[in-house]
Amino acid sequence: MREKDLEKLKEKRRQKIEGIKQRSFTEINKIKEKNMKKLKLEKMDFKEKRTKDQKNEGYVL
């Protein structure tokens, strides 16, 4: 009886750990998405600024 109880407890712990891992992976992916959106916006701002500077200098790529 005790071995079965221990196995049940171990299985519950494994399931809890797996749940935590899955949650943390989804949270990490959400953070990555936010950072990529910010990075894309910064790149666009850089490109726009560059084209404006080049127009001011008299040539455009």
PDBQT receptor file of N, H, CA, C and O in Angstrom, charges set to zero:
ATOM      1  N   MET A   1       0.816  -1.200   0.000  1.00  0.00    +0.000 N 
ATOM      2  CA  MET A   1       0.000   0.000   0.000  1.00  0.00    +0.000 C 
ATOM      3  C   MET A   1       0.857   1.260   0.000  1.00  0.00    +0.000 C 
ATOM      4  O   MET A   1       0.560   2.224  -0.706  1.00  0.00    +0.000 OA
ATOM      5  N   ARG A   2       1.907   1.246   0.785  1.00  0.00    +0.000 N 
ATOM      6  H   ARG A   2       2.149   0.464   1.358  1.00  0.00    +0.000 HD
ATOM      7  CA  ARG A   2       2.728   2.450   0.888  1.00  0.00    +0.000 C 
ATOM      8  C   ARG A   2       3.439   2.755  -0.429  1.00  0.00    +0.000 C 
ATOM      9  O   ARG A   2       3.547   3.917  -0.823  1.00  0.00    +0.000 OA
ATOM     10  N   GLU A   3       3.919   1.722  -1.104  1.00  0.00    +0.000 N 
ATOM     11  H   GLU A   3       3.831   0.779  -0.783  1.00  0.00    +0.000 HD
ATOM     12  CA  GLU A   3       4.608   1.943  -2.380  1.00  0.00    +0.000 C 
ATOM     13  C   GLU A   3       3.654   2.559  -3.403  1.00  0.00    +0.000 C 
ATOM     14  O   GLU A   3       4.040   3.447  -4.164  1.00  0.00    +0.000 OA
ATOM     15  N   LYS A   4       2.413   2.088  -3.417  1.00  0.00    +0.000 N 
ATOM     16  H   LYS A   4       2.099   1.367  -2.799  1.00  0.00    +0.000 HD
ATOM     17  CA  LYS A   4       1.430   2.639  -4.351  1.00  0.00    +0.000 C 
ATOM     18  C   LYS A   4       1.163   4.106  -4.031  1.00  0.00    +0.000 C 
ATOM     19  O   LYS A   4       1.056   4.940  -4.930  1.00  0.00    +0.000 OA
ATOM     20  N   ASP A   5       1.056   4.408  -2.743  1.00  0.00    +0.000 N 
ATOM     21  H   ASP A   5       1.142   3.731  -2.013  1.00  0.00    +0.000 HD
ATOM     22  CA  ASP A   5       0.834   5.795  -2.337  1.00  0.00    +0.000 C 
ATOM     23  C   ASP A   5       2.006   6.676  -2.750  1.00  0.00    +0.000 C 
ATOM     24  O   ASP A   5       1.821   7.797  -3.222  1.00  0.00    +0.000 OA
ATOM     25  N   LEU A   6       3.221   6.147  -2.563  1.00  0.00    +0.000 N 
ATOM     26  H   LEU A   6       3.371   5.236  -2.179  1.00  0.00    +0.000 HD
ATOM     27  CA  LEU A   6       4.406   6.914  -2.954  1.00  0.00    +0.000 C 
ATOM     28  C   LEU A   6       4.425   7.149  -4.461  1.00  0.00    +0.000 C 
ATOM     29  O   LEU A   6       4.771   8.239  -4.917  1.00  0.00    +0.000 OA
ATOM     30  N   GLU A   7       4.058   6.145  -5.223  1.00  0.00    +0.000 N 
ATOM     31  H   GLU A   7       3.776   5.260  -4.853  1.00  0.00    +0.000 HD
ATOM     32  CA  GLU A   7       4.017   6.294  -6.681  1.00  0.00    +0.000 C 
ATOM     33  C   GLU A   7       2.986   7.355  -7.086  1.00  0.00    +0.000 C 
ATOM     34  O   GLU A   7       3.226   8.154  -7.991  1.00  0.00    +0.000 OA
ATOM     35  N   LYS A   8       1.852   7.349  -6.412  1.00  0.00    +0.000 N 
ATOM     36  H   LYS A   8       1.656   6.700  -5.677  1.00  0.00    +0.000 HD
ATOM     37  CA  LYS A   8       0.825   8.356  -6.709  1.00  0.00    +0.000 C 
ATOM     38  C   LYS A   8       1.339   9.759  -6.403  1.00  0.00    +0.000 C 
ATOM     39  O   LYS A   8       1.137  10.688  -7.186  1.00  0.00    +0.000 OA
ATOM     40  N   LEU A   9       2.005   9.905  -5.259  1.00  0.00    +0.000 N 
ATOM     41  H   LEU A   9       2.169   9.150  -4.624  1.00  0.00    +0.000 HD
ATOM     42  CA  LEU A   9       2.554  11.212  -4.898  1.00  0.00    +0.000 C 
ATOM     43  C   LEU A   9       3.609  11.660  -5.902  1.00  0.00    +0.000 C 
ATOM     44  O   LEU A   9       3.643  12.823  -6.304  1.00  0.00    +0.000 OA
ATOM     45  N   LYS A  10       4.474  10.721  -6.305  1.00  0.00    +0.000 N 
ATOM     46  H   LYS A  10       4.447   9.777  -5.978  1.00  0.00    +0.000 HD
ATOM     47  CA  LYS A  10       5.510  11.055  -7.290  1.00  0.00    +0.000 C 
ATOM     48  C   LYS A  10       4.875  11.502  -8.601  1.00  0.00    +0.000 C 
ATOM     49  O   LYS A  10       5.324  12.466  -9.222  1.00  0.00    +0.000 OA
ATOM     50  N   GLU A  11       3.834  10.799  -9.013  1.00  0.00    +0.000 N 
ATOM     51  H   GLU A  11       3.469  10.017  -8.508  1.00  0.00    +0.000 HD
ATOM     52  CA  GLU A  11       3.165  11.149 -10.264  1.00  0.00    +0.000 C 
ATOM     53  C   GLU A  11       2.514  12.531 -10.167  1.00  0.00    +0.000 C 
ATOM     54  O   GLU A  11       2.573  13.309 -11.119  1.00  0.00    +0.000 OA
ATOM     55  N   LYS A  12       1.901  12.835  -9.036  1.00  0.00    +0.000 N 
ATOM     56  H   LYS A  12       1.854  12.203  -8.263  1.00  0.00    +0.000 HD
ATOM     57  CA  LYS A  12       1.299  14.161  -8.843  1.00  0.00    +0.000 C 
ATOM     58  C   LYS A  12       2.364  15.245  -8.912  1.00  0.00    +0.000 C 
ATOM     59  O   LYS A  12       2.153  16.290  -9.527  1.00  0.00    +0.000 OA
ATOM     60  N   ARG A  13       3.500  14.999  -8.284  1.00  0.00    +0.000 N 
ATOM     61  H   ARG A  13       3.671  14.150  -7.785  1.00  0.00    +0.000 HD
ATOM     62  CA  ARG A  13       4.594  15.979  -8.320  1.00  0.00    +0.000 C 
ATOM     63  C   ARG A  13       5.090  16.183  -9.738  1.00  0.00    +0.000 C 
ATOM     64  O   ARG A  13       5.332  17.312 -10.165  1.00  0.00    +0.000 OA
ATOM     65  N   ARG A  14       5.243  15.075 -10.473  1.00  0.00    +0.000 N 
ATOM     66  H   ARG A  14       5.047  14.158 -10.126  1.00  0.00    +0.000 HD
ATOM     67  CA  ARG A  14       5.690  15.182 -11.873  1.00  0.00    +0.000 C 
ATOM     68  C   ARG A  14       4.714  16.027 -12.681  1.00  0.00    +0.000 C 
ATOM     69  O   ARG A  14       5.122  16.875 -13.474  1.00  0.00    +0.000 OA
ATOM     70  N   GLN A  15       3.429  15.790 -12.474  1.00  0.00    +0.000 N 
ATOM     71  H   GLN A  15       3.097  15.101 -11.829  1.00  0.00    +0.000 HD
ATOM     72  CA  GLN A  15       2.422  16.549 -13.212  1.00  0.00    +0.000 C 
ATOM     73  C   GLN A  15       2.472  18.025 -12.852  1.00  0.00    +0.000 C 
ATOM     74  O   GLN A  15       2.341  18.882 -13.726  1.00  0.00    +0.000 OA
ATOM     75  N   LYS A  16       2.660  18.331 -11.570  1.00  0.00    +0.000 N 
ATOM     76  H   LYS A  16       2.767  17.635 -10.860  1.00  0.00    +0.000 HD
ATOM     77  CA  LYS A  16       2.769  19.733 -11.154  1.00  0.00    +0.000 C 
ATOM     78  C   LYS A  16       3.974  20.390 -11.805  1.00  0.00    +0.000 C 
ATOM     79  O   LYS A  16       3.886  21.511 -12.304  1.00  0.00    +0.000 OA
ATOM     80  N   ILE A  17       5.106  19.682 -11.796  1.00  0.00    +0.000 N 
ATOM     81  H   ILE A  17       5.178  18.771 -11.391  1.00  0.00    +0.000 HD
ATOM     82  CA  ILE A  17       6.329  20.226 -12.385  1.00  0.00    +0.000 C 
ATOM     83  C   ILE A  17       6.138  20.459 -13.879  1.00  0.00    +0.000 C 
ATOM     84  O   ILE A  17       6.550  21.494 -14.404  1.00  0.00    +0.000 OA
ATOM     85  N   GLU A  18       5.519  19.509 -14.562  1.00  0.00    +0.000 N 
ATOM     86  H   GLU A  18       5.184  18.669 -14.136  1.00  0.00    +0.000 HD
ATOM     87  CA  GLU A  18       5.273  19.671 -15.995  1.00  0.00    +0.000 C 
ATOM     88  C   GLU A  18       4.366  20.872 -16.253  1.00  0.00    +0.000 C 
ATOM     89  O   GLU A  18       4.583  21.629 -17.200  1.00  0.00    +0.000 OA
ATOM     90  N   GLY A  19       3.360  21.042 -15.416  1.00  0.00    +0.000 N 
ATOM     91  H   GLY A  19       3.184  20.428 -14.647  1.00  0.00    +0.000 HD
ATOM     92  CA  GLY A  19       2.464  22.189 -15.561  1.00  0.00    +0.000 C 
ATOM     93  C   GLY A  19       3.210  23.501 -15.400  1.00  0.00    +0.000 C 
ATOM     94  O   GLY A  19       2.989  24.447 -16.156  1.00  0.00    +0.000 OA
ATOM     95  N   ILE A  20       4.090  23.554 -14.418  1.00  0.00    +0.000 N 
ATOM     96  H   ILE A  20       4.270  22.786 -13.804  1.00  0.00    +0.000 HD
ATOM     97  CA  ILE A  20       4.888  24.766 -14.187  1.00  0.00    +0.000 C 
ATOM     98  C   ILE A  20       5.801  25.027 -15.375  1.00  0.00    +0.000 C 
ATOM     99  O   ILE A  20       5.945  26.168 -15.815  1.00  0.00    +0.000 OA
ATOM    100  N   LYS A  21       6.417  23.969 -15.893  1.00  0.00    +0.000 N 
ATOM    101  H   LYS A  21       6.299  23.043 -15.536  1.00  0.00    +0.000 HD
ATOM    102  CA  LYS A  21       7.303  24.127 -17.058  1.00  0.00    +0.000 C 
ATOM    103  C   LYS A  21       6.531  24.684 -18.246  1.00  0.00    +0.000 C 
ATOM    104  O   LYS A  21       6.990  25.610 -18.915  1.00  0.00    +0.000 OA
ATOM    105  N   GLN A  22       5.360  24.116 -18.505  1.00  0.00    +0.000 N 
ATOM    106  H   GLN A  22       4.988  23.364 -17.962  1.00  0.00    +0.000 HD
ATOM    107  CA  GLN A  22       4.559  24.575 -19.641  1.00  0.00    +0.000 C 
ATOM    108  C   GLN A  22       4.160  26.036 -19.476  1.00  0.00    +0.000 C 
ATOM    109  O   GLN A  22       4.200  26.810 -20.433  1.00  0.00    +0.000 OA
ATOM    110  N   ARG A  23       3.776  26.408 -18.267  1.00  0.00    +0.000 N 
ATOM    111  H   ARG A  23       3.743  25.780 -17.489  1.00  0.00    +0.000 HD
ATOM    112  CA  ARG A  23       3.394  27.797 -18.011  1.00  0.00    +0.000 C 
ATOM    113  C   ARG A  23       4.571  28.728 -18.232  1.00  0.00    +0.000 C 
ATOM    114  O   ARG A  23       4.433  29.790 -18.839  1.00  0.00    +0.000 OA
ATOM    115  N   SER A  24       5.729  28.322 -17.734  1.00  0.00    +0.000 N 
ATOM    116  H   SER A  24       5.841  27.459 -17.240  1.00  0.00    +0.000 HD
ATOM    117  CA  SER A  24       6.887  29.200 -17.873  1.00  0.00    +0.000 C 
ATOM    118  C   SER A  24       7.285  29.335 -19.340  1.00  0.00    +0.000 C 
ATOM    119  O   SER A  24       7.703  30.412 -19.766  1.00  0.00    +0.000 OA
ATOM    120  N   PHE A  25       7.160  28.251 -20.125  1.00  0.00    +0.000 N 
ATOM    121  H   PHE A  25       6.820  27.377 -19.779  1.00  0.00    +0.000 HD
ATOM    122  CA  PHE A  25       7.474  28.339 -21.546  1.00  0.00    +0.000 C 
ATOM    123  C   PHE A  25       6.531  29.306 -22.250  1.00  0.00    +0.000 C 
ATOM    124  O   PHE A  25       6.964  30.097 -23.088  1.00  0.00    +0.000 OA
ATOM    125  N   THR A  26       5.249  29.247 -21.916  1.00  0.00    +0.000 N 
ATOM    126  H   THR A  26       4.897  28.604 -21.235  1.00  0.00    +0.000 HD
ATOM    127  CA  THR A  26       4.306  30.155 -22.573  1.00  0.00    +0.000 C 
ATOM    128  C   THR A  26       4.580  31.593 -22.168  1.00  0.00    +0.000 C 
ATOM    129  O   THR A  26       4.468  32.501 -22.991  1.00  0.00    +0.000 OA
ATOM    130  N   GLU A  27       4.939  31.811 -20.902  1.00  0.00    +0.000 N 
ATOM    131  H   GLU A  27       5.029  31.073 -20.233  1.00  0.00    +0.000 HD
ATOM    132  CA  GLU A  27       5.256  33.170 -20.455  1.00  0.00    +0.000 C 
ATOM    133  C   GLU A  27       6.498  33.689 -21.164  1.00  0.00    +0.000 C 
ATOM    134  O   GLU A  27       6.543  34.849 -21.573  1.00  0.00    +0.000 OA
ATOM    135  N   ILE A  28       7.505  32.837 -21.312  1.00  0.00    +0.000 N 
ATOM    136  H   ILE A  28       7.469  31.895 -20.980  1.00  0.00    +0.000 HD
ATOM    137  CA  ILE A  28       8.733  33.237 -22.007  1.00  0.00    +0.000 C 
ATOM    138  C   ILE A  28       8.415  33.581 -23.458  1.00  0.00    +0.000 C 
ATOM    139  O   ILE A  28       8.928  34.568 -23.984  1.00  0.00    +0.000 OA
ATOM    140  N   ASN A  29       7.582  32.784 -24.105  1.00  0.00    +0.000 N 
ATOM    141  H   ASN A  29       7.165  31.982 -23.677  1.00  0.00    +0.000 HD
ATOM    142  CA  ASN A  29       7.226  33.056 -25.497  1.00  0.00    +0.000 C 
ATOM    143  C   ASN A  29       6.475  34.377 -25.634  1.00  0.00    +0.000 C 
ATOM    144  O   ASN A  29       6.684  35.111 -26.600  1.00  0.00    +0.000 OA
ATOM    145  N   LYS A  30       5.603  34.684 -24.674  1.00  0.00    +0.000 N 
ATOM    146  H   LYS A  30       5.433  34.088 -23.889  1.00  0.00    +0.000 HD
ATOM    147  CA  LYS A  30       4.890  35.964 -24.715  1.00  0.00    +0.000 C 
ATOM    148  C   LYS A  30       5.870  37.124 -24.598  1.00  0.00    +0.000 C 
ATOM    149  O   LYS A  30       5.753  38.117 -25.316  1.00  0.00    +0.000 OA
ATOM    150  N   ILE A  31       6.829  36.997 -23.699  1.00  0.00    +0.000 N 
ATOM    151  H   ILE A  31       6.924  36.190 -23.116  1.00  0.00    +0.000 HD
ATOM    152  CA  ILE A  31       7.831  38.051 -23.526  1.00  0.00    +0.000 C 
ATOM    153  C   ILE A  31       8.649  38.206 -24.799  1.00  0.00    +0.000 C 
ATOM    154  O   ILE A  31       8.948  39.327 -25.210  1.00  0.00    +0.000 OA
ATOM    155  N   LYS A  32       9.016  37.089 -25.429  1.00  0.00    +0.000 N 
ATOM    156  H   LYS A  32       8.773  36.178 -25.095  1.00  0.00    +0.000 HD
ATOM    157  CA  LYS A  32       9.774  37.151 -26.680  1.00  0.00    +0.000 C 
ATOM    158  C   LYS A  32       8.983  37.874 -27.758  1.00  0.00    +0.000 C 
ATOM    159  O   LYS A  32       9.534  38.691 -28.496  1.00  0.00    +0.000 OA
ATOM    160  N   GLU A  33       7.685  37.574 -27.850  1.00  0.00    +0.000 N 
ATOM    161  H   GLU A  33       7.238  36.911 -27.250  1.00  0.00    +0.000 HD
ATOM    162  CA  GLU A  33       6.846  38.247 -28.844  1.00  0.00    +0.000 C 
ATOM    163  C   GLU A  33       6.829  39.751 -28.624  1.00  0.00    +0.000 C 
ATOM    164  O   GLU A  33       6.957  40.524 -29.574  1.00  0.00    +0.000 OA
ATOM    165  N   LYS A  34       6.669  40.166 -27.369  1.00  0.00    +0.000 N 
ATOM    166  H   LYS A  34       6.565  39.538 -26.598  1.00  0.00    +0.000 HD
ATOM    167  CA  LYS A  34       6.658  41.595 -27.059  1.00  0.00    +0.000 C 
ATOM    168  C   LYS A  34       7.978  42.238 -27.460  1.00  0.00    +0.000 C 
ATOM    169  O   LYS A  34       7.993  43.319 -28.048  1.00  0.00    +0.000 OA
ATOM    170  N   ASN A  35       9.087  41.573 -27.142  1.00  0.00    +0.000 N 
ATOM    171  H   ASN A  35       9.075  40.694 -26.664  1.00  0.00    +0.000 HD
ATOM    172  CA  ASN A  35      10.395  42.125 -27.467  1.00  0.00    +0.000 C 
ATOM    173  C   ASN A  35      10.598  42.211 -28.969  1.00  0.00    +0.000 C 
ATOM    174  O   ASN A  35      11.186  43.178 -29.454  1.00  0.00    +0.000 OA
ATOM    175  N   MET A  36      10.126  41.220 -29.716  1.00  0.00    +0.000 N 
ATOM    176  H   MET A  36       9.649  40.434 -29.322  1.00  0.00    +0.000 HD
ATOM    177  CA  MET A  36      10.272  41.257 -31.166  1.00  0.00    +0.000 C 
ATOM    178  C   MET A  36       9.456  42.403 -31.759  1.00  0.00    +0.000 C 
ATOM    179  O   MET A  36       9.900  43.057 -32.702  1.00  0.00    +0.000 OA
ATOM    180  N   LYS A  37       8.267  42.648 -31.211  1.00  0.00    +0.000 N 
ATOM    181  H   LYS A  37       7.906  42.117 -30.445  1.00  0.00    +0.000 HD
ATOM    182  CA  LYS A  37       7.459  43.769 -31.697  1.00  0.00    +0.000 C 
ATOM    183  C   LYS A  37       8.187  45.083 -31.459  1.00  0.00    +0.000 C 
ATOM    184  O   LYS A  37       8.215  45.948 -32.334  1.00  0.00    +0.000 OA
ATOM    185  N   LYS A  38       8.774  45.233 -30.278  1.00  0.00    +0.000 N 
ATOM    186  H   LYS A  38       8.751  44.530 -29.567  1.00  0.00    +0.000 HD
ATOM    187  CA  LYS A  38       9.523  46.452 -29.974  1.00  0.00    +0.000 C 
ATOM    188  C   LYS A  38      10.707  46.591 -30.916  1.00  0.00    +0.000 C 
ATOM    189  O   LYS A  38      10.987  47.682 -31.414  1.00  0.00    +0.000 OA
ATOM    190  N   LEU A  39      11.403  45.482 -31.163  1.00  0.00    +0.000 N 
ATOM    191  H   LEU A  39      11.175  44.596 -30.759  1.00  0.00    +0.000 HD
ATOM    192  CA  LEU A  39      12.576  45.506 -32.031  1.00  0.00    +0.000 C 
ATOM    193  C   LEU A  39      12.182  45.910 -33.446  1.00  0.00    +0.000 C 
ATOM    194  O   LEU A  39      12.880  46.698 -34.084  1.00  0.00    +0.000 OA
ATOM    195  N   LYS A  40      11.063  45.373 -33.940  1.00  0.00    +0.000 N 
ATOM    196  H   LYS A  40      10.496  44.733 -33.421  1.00  0.00    +0.000 HD
ATOM    197  CA  LYS A  40      10.604  45.732 -35.281  1.00  0.00    +0.000 C 
ATOM    198  C   LYS A  40      10.281  47.215 -35.357  1.00  0.00    +0.000 C 
ATOM    199  O   LYS A  40      10.616  47.875 -36.341  1.00  0.00    +0.000 OA
ATOM    200  N   LEU A  41       9.632  47.743 -34.328  1.00  0.00    +0.000 N 
ATOM    201  H   LEU A  41       9.359  47.207 -33.529  1.00  0.00    +0.000 HD
ATOM    202  CA  LEU A  41       9.311  49.168 -34.322  1.00  0.00    +0.000 C 
ATOM    203  C   LEU A  41      10.581  50.007 -34.336  1.00  0.00    +0.000 C 
ATOM    204  O   LEU A  41      10.651  51.011 -35.044  1.00  0.00    +0.000 OA
ATOM    205  N   GLU A  42      11.583  49.608 -33.566  1.00  0.00    +0.000 N 
ATOM    206  H   GLU A  42      11.527  48.792 -32.991  1.00  0.00    +0.000 HD
ATOM    207  CA  GLU A  42      12.837  50.356 -33.538  1.00  0.00    +0.000 C 
ATOM    208  C   GLU A  42      13.518  50.312 -34.900  1.00  0.00    +0.000 C 
ATOM    209  O   GLU A  42      14.079  51.313 -35.344  1.00  0.00    +0.000 OA
ATOM    210  N   LYS A  43      13.473  49.161 -35.565  1.00  0.00    +0.000 N 
ATOM    211  H   LYS A  43      13.017  48.347 -35.204  1.00  0.00    +0.000 HD
ATOM    212  CA  LYS A  43      14.081  49.049 -36.889  1.00  0.00    +0.000 C 
ATOM    213  C   LYS A  43      13.367  49.960 -37.878  1.00  0.00    +0.000 C 
ATOM    214  O   LYS A  43      14.011  50.615 -38.697  1.00  0.00    +0.000 OA
ATOM    215  N   MET A  44      12.043  50.004 -37.805  1.00  0.00    +0.000 N 
ATOM    216  H   MET A  44      11.520  49.471 -37.140  1.00  0.00    +0.000 HD
ATOM    217  CA  MET A  44      11.285  50.862 -38.710  1.00  0.00    +0.000 C 
ATOM    218  C   MET A  44      11.631  52.328 -38.450  1.00  0.00    +0.000 C 
ATOM    219  O   MET A  44      11.813  53.100 -39.392  1.00  0.00    +0.000 OA
ATOM    220  N   ASP A  45      11.721  52.705 -37.198  1.00  0.00    +0.000 N 
ATOM    221  H   ASP A  45      11.574  52.078 -36.433  1.00  0.00    +0.000 HD
ATOM    222  CA  ASP A  45      12.088  54.077 -36.869  1.00  0.00    +0.000 C 
ATOM    223  C   ASP A  45      13.467  54.402 -37.431  1.00  0.00    +0.000 C 
ATOM    224  O   ASP A  45      13.685  55.495 -37.953  1.00  0.00    +0.000 OA
ATOM    225  N   PHE A  46      14.388  53.467 -37.327  1.00  0.00    +0.000 N 
ATOM    226  H   PHE A  46      14.211  52.579 -36.902  1.00  0.00    +0.000 HD
ATOM    227  CA  PHE A  46      15.736  53.685 -37.836  1.00  0.00    +0.000 C 
ATOM    228  C   PHE A  46      15.713  53.873 -39.348  1.00  0.00    +0.000 C 
ATOM    229  O   PHE A  46      16.371  54.766 -39.882  1.00  0.00    +0.000 OA
ATOM    230  N   LYS A  47      14.943  53.016 -40.038  1.00  0.00    +0.000 N 
ATOM    231  H   LYS A  47      14.408  52.290 -39.604  1.00  0.00    +0.000 HD
ATOM    232  CA  LYS A  47      14.859  53.126 -41.497  1.00  0.00    +0.000 C 
ATOM    233  C   LYS A  47      14.250  54.463 -41.906  1.00  0.00    +0.000 C 
ATOM    234  O   LYS A  47      14.739  55.115 -42.829  1.00  0.00    +0.000 OA
ATOM    235  N   GLU A  48      13.187  54.868 -41.222  1.00  0.00    +0.000 N 
ATOM    236  H   GLU A  48      12.790  54.339 -40.473  1.00  0.00    +0.000 HD
ATOM    237  CA  GLU A  48      12.548  56.147 -41.543  1.00  0.00    +0.000 C 
ATOM    238  C   GLU A  48      13.502  57.304 -41.296  1.00  0.00    +0.000 C 
ATOM    239  O   GLU A  48      13.584  58.229 -42.104  1.00  0.00    +0.000 OA
ATOM    240  N   LYS A  49      14.208  57.258 -40.205  1.00  0.00    +0.000 N 
ATOM    241  H   LYS A  49      14.141  56.506 -39.549  1.00  0.00    +0.000 HD
ATOM    242  CA  LYS A  49      15.155  58.323 -39.882  1.00  0.00    +0.000 C 
ATOM    243  C   LYS A  49      16.260  58.374 -40.931  1.00  0.00    +0.000 C 
ATOM    244  O   LYS A  49      16.684  59.451 -41.349  1.00  0.00    +0.000 OA
ATOM    245  N   ARG A  50      16.717  57.210 -41.347  1.00  0.00    +0.000 N 
ATOM    246  H   ARG A  50      16.373  56.335 -41.007  1.00  0.00    +0.000 HD
ATOM    247  CA  ARG A  50      17.785  57.145 -42.347  1.00  0.00    +0.000 C 
ATOM    248  C   ARG A  50      17.323  57.740 -43.675  1.00  0.00    +0.000 C 
ATOM    249  O   ARG A  50      18.059  58.497 -44.307  1.00  0.00    +0.000 OA
ATOM    250  N   THR A  51      16.108  57.400 -44.096  1.00  0.00    +0.000 N 
ATOM    251  H   THR A  51      15.510  56.785 -43.582  1.00  0.00    +0.000 HD
ATOM    252  CA  THR A  51      15.625  57.951 -45.365  1.00  0.00    +0.000 C 
ATOM    253  C   THR A  51      15.455  59.459 -45.270  1.00  0.00    +0.000 C 
ATOM    254  O   THR A  51      15.745  60.173 -46.230  1.00  0.00    +0.000 OA
ATOM    255  N   LYS A  52      14.991  59.952 -44.133  1.00  0.00    +0.000 N 
ATOM    256  H   LYS A  52      14.755  59.372 -43.353  1.00  0.00    +0.000 HD
ATOM    257  CA  LYS A  52      14.856  61.403 -43.961  1.00  0.00    +0.000 C 
ATOM    258  C   LYS A  52      16.212  62.082 -44.028  1.00  0.00    +0.000 C 
ATOM    259  O   LYS A  52      16.359  63.122 -44.670  1.00  0.00    +0.000 OA
ATOM    260  N   ASP A  53      17.204  61.495 -43.367  1.00  0.00    +0.000 N 
ATOM    261  H   ASP A  53      17.085  60.650 -42.845  1.00  0.00    +0.000 HD
ATOM    262  CA  ASP A  53      18.546  62.073 -43.387  1.00  0.00    +0.000 C 
ATOM    263  C   ASP A  53      19.099  62.091 -44.800  1.00  0.00    +0.000 C 
ATOM    264  O   ASP A  53      19.726  63.066 -45.214  1.00  0.00    +0.000 OA
ATOM    265  N   GLN A  54      18.868  61.009 -45.548  1.00  0.00    +0.000 N 
ATOM    266  H   GLN A  54      18.359  60.217 -45.212  1.00  0.00    +0.000 HD
ATOM    267  CA  GLN A  54      19.387  60.948 -46.908  1.00  0.00    +0.000 C 
ATOM    268  C   GLN A  54      18.662  61.944 -47.813  1.00  0.00    +0.000 C 
ATOM    269  O   GLN A  54      19.276  62.523 -48.709  1.00  0.00    +0.000 OA
ATOM    270  N   LYS A  55      17.377  62.147 -47.591  1.00  0.00    +0.000 N 
ATOM    271  H   LYS A  55      16.878  61.676 -46.863  1.00  0.00    +0.000 HD
ATOM    272  CA  LYS A  55      16.646  63.142 -48.380  1.00  0.00    +0.000 C 
ATOM    273  C   LYS A  55      17.200  64.532 -48.102  1.00  0.00    +0.000 C 
ATOM    274  O   LYS A  55      17.313  65.359 -49.007  1.00  0.00    +0.000 OA
ATOM    275  N   ASN A  56      17.542  64.781 -46.854  1.00  0.00    +0.000 N 
ATOM    276  H   ASN A  56      17.450  64.110 -46.118  1.00  0.00    +0.000 HD
ATOM    277  CA  ASN A  56      18.112  66.076 -46.498  1.00  0.00    +0.000 C 
ATOM    278  C   ASN A  56      19.465  66.277 -47.154  1.00  0.00    +0.000 C 
ATOM    279  O   ASN A  56      19.843  67.400 -47.486  1.00  0.00    +0.000 OA
ATOM    280  N   GLU A  57      20.198  65.179 -47.341  1.00  0.00    +0.000 N 
ATOM    281  H   GLU A  57      19.892  64.266 -47.072  1.00  0.00    +0.000 HD
ATOM    282  CA  GLU A  57      21.509  65.283 -47.985  1.00  0.00    +0.000 C 
ATOM    283  C   GLU A  57      21.383  65.323 -49.500  1.00  0.00    +0.000 C 
ATOM    284  O   GLU A  57      22.340  65.680 -50.187  1.00  0.00    +0.000 OA
ATOM    285  N   GLY A  58      20.219  64.963 -50.033  1.00  0.00    +0.000 N 
ATOM    286  H   GLY A  58      19.442  64.673 -49.475  1.00  0.00    +0.000 HD
ATOM    287  CA  GLY A  58      20.007  65.105 -51.465  1.00  0.00    +0.000 C 
ATOM    288  C   GLY A  58      19.991  63.807 -52.240  1.00  0.00    +0.000 C 
ATOM    289  O   GLY A  58      19.846  63.841 -53.462  1.00  0.00    +0.000 OA
ATOM    290  N   TYR A  59      20.133  62.667 -51.593  1.00  0.00    +0.000 N 
ATOM    291  H   TYR A  59      20.251  62.640 -50.601  1.00  0.00    +0.000 HD
ATOM    292  CA  TYR A  59      20.052  61.401 -52.313  1.00  0.00    +0.000 C 
ATOM    293  C   TYR A  59      19.307  60.371 -51.471  1.00  0.00    +0.000 C 
ATOM    294  O   TYR A  59      19.293  60.431 -50.241  1.00  0.00    +0.000 OA
ATOM    295  N   VAL A  60      18.691  59.426 -52.174  1.00  0.00    +0.000 N 
ATOM    296  H   VAL A  60      18.702  59.377 -53.173  1.00  0.00    +0.000 HD
ATOM    297  CA  VAL A  60      17.908  58.379 -51.511  1.00  0.00    +0.000 C 
ATOM    298  C   VAL A  60      18.328  57.043 -52.087  1.00  0.00    +0.000 C 
ATOM    299  O   VAL A  60      18.525  56.911 -53.295  1.00  0.00    +0.000 OA
ATOM    300  N   LEU A  61      18.464  56.067 -51.235  1.00  0.00    +0.000 N 
ATOM    301  H   LEU A  61      18.304  56.173 -50.253  1.00  0.00    +0.000 HD
ATOM    302  CA  LEU A  61      18.806  54.724 -51.727  1.00  0.00    +0.000 C 
ATOM    303  C   LEU A  61      17.620  54.086 -52.402  1.00  0.00    +0.000 C 
ATOM    304  O   LEU A  61      17.716  52.955 -52.879  1.00  0.00    +0.000 OA
TER     305      LEU A  61
